[in-house]
Amino acid sequence: SRSDDFTVAMETVTAWAWGPLSFLTFLALLRHHPTRYVLQLLVSLGQLYGDVLYFATEARAGWSHSDPRPLYFWGYFVGLNGVWVLVPVALLADACRHLTAAQRAIDRPRHKAH
């Protein structure tokens, strides 16, 4: 079915792109590599995009793949899956803060001592 094709395509991207990129991001953060926040931004944005597609696809299907009982729906489906939205949002904000500070430092006018 069409939704199965979507899931397979999405999980293929997750396995072959976001997985290895997440590992590289982890190494870059451990080693304080200059690309660490760019990688953090890319991985977080990719994860967030996948989350939006996941929730949007389910919403368009009328929540048909979710148990309608309130505890299950709100606790499991929304609550536990929501972590996969909150963490990337926090990491995106962190990356933006660091990248903005770095750019601000580069843009700062330099005064020559005479």
C-alpha positions as CSV (number, residue, x, y, z in Angstrom):
1,S,0.0,0.0,0.0
2,R,1.0,3.6,-0.3
3,S,1.5,4.2,3.4
4,D,3.8,1.2,3.5
5,D,5.9,2.7,0.7
6,F,6.1,6.0,2.7
7,T,7.2,4.1,5.9
8,V,9.8,2.1,4.0
9,A,11.2,5.2,2.3
10,M,11.2,7.2,5.5
11,E,12.9,4.5,7.5
12,T,15.5,4.0,4.7
13,V,16.5,7.6,5.0
14,T,16.6,7.3,8.8
15,A,18.8,4.2,8.7
16,W,21.2,5.3,5.9
17,A,21.4,9.0,6.5
18,W,20.2,10.1,10.0
19,G,21.7,7.2,11.8
20,P,25.3,7.6,10.5
21,L,25.0,11.4,10.7
22,S,23.9,11.2,14.3
23,F,27.0,9.1,15.1
24,L,29.2,11.7,13.3
25,T,27.5,14.5,15.3
26,F,28.1,12.6,18.5
27,L,31.8,12.3,17.6
28,A,32.0,15.9,16.6
29,L,30.5,17.0,19.9
30,L,32.9,14.8,21.9
31,R,35.9,16.2,20.0
32,H,34.7,19.8,19.9
33,H,35.0,19.7,16.1
34,P,34.1,23.0,14.4
35,T,31.2,21.3,12.5
36,R,29.5,20.0,15.6
37,Y,26.7,22.6,15.7
38,V,26.1,22.5,12.0
39,L,25.7,18.7,12.2
40,Q,23.5,19.0,15.3
41,L,21.3,21.4,13.4
42,L,21.1,19.1,10.4
43,V,20.3,16.0,12.3
44,S,17.7,17.8,14.6
45,L,16.0,19.3,11.6
46,G,15.9,16.0,9.8
47,Q,14.4,14.3,12.9
48,L,11.8,17.0,13.4
49,Y,10.8,16.8,9.7
50,G,10.3,13.1,10.1
51,D,8.2,13.7,13.2
52,V,6.0,16.2,11.4
53,L,5.5,13.7,8.5
54,Y,4.8,10.9,10.9
55,F,2.1,12.9,12.8
56,A,0.7,14.5,9.7
57,T,0.4,11.2,7.9
58,E,-1.4,9.7,10.9
59,A,-3.7,12.7,11.3
60,R,-4.6,12.5,7.6
61,A,-5.4,8.8,8.1
62,G,-7.8,9.8,10.9
63,W,-5.6,8.4,13.6
64,S,-6.6,4.9,12.3
65,H,-3.3,3.3,13.4
66,S,-3.6,4.5,17.0
67,D,-5.5,3.0,19.9
68,P,-8.4,5.4,20.6
69,R,-8.3,4.9,24.4
70,P,-7.3,8.2,26.0
71,L,-4.5,6.7,28.2
72,Y,-2.9,5.0,25.2
73,F,-3.5,7.8,22.7
74,W,-2.3,10.7,25.0
75,G,0.2,8.7,27.1
76,Y,1.8,6.5,24.5
77,F,1.1,7.9,21.1
78,V,1.3,11.7,21.9
79,G,3.5,11.6,25.0
80,L,6.2,9.2,24.1
81,N,6.3,10.2,20.5
82,G,6.3,13.8,21.6
83,V,9.8,13.3,23.1
84,W,11.0,12.9,19.5
85,V,9.7,16.4,18.8
86,L,10.8,18.1,22.0
87,V,14.4,16.9,22.0
88,P,15.1,18.0,18.4
89,V,13.5,21.4,19.0
90,A,15.7,21.9,22.0
91,L,18.8,20.8,20.1
92,L,17.8,23.1,17.2
93,A,17.6,26.0,19.5
94,D,20.9,25.1,21.1
95,A,22.6,24.8,17.7
96,C,21.1,28.1,16.5
97,R,22.3,29.9,19.7
98,H,25.9,28.6,19.2
99,L,26.0,29.3,15.5
100,T,24.5,32.8,16.0
101,A,27.2,33.6,18.7
102,A,29.9,32.4,16.4
103,Q,28.6,34.5,13.5
104,R,28.3,37.5,15.8
105,A,31.9,37.1,16.9
106,I,33.0,37.0,13.2
107,D,30.9,40.0,12.3
108,R,32.2,42.1,15.2
109,P,34.3,45.0,13.9
110,R,38.0,44.6,14.7
111,H,39.9,47.7,15.7
112,K,43.6,48.0,14.9
113,A,45.9,49.1,17.6
114,H,48.2,52.0,16.4
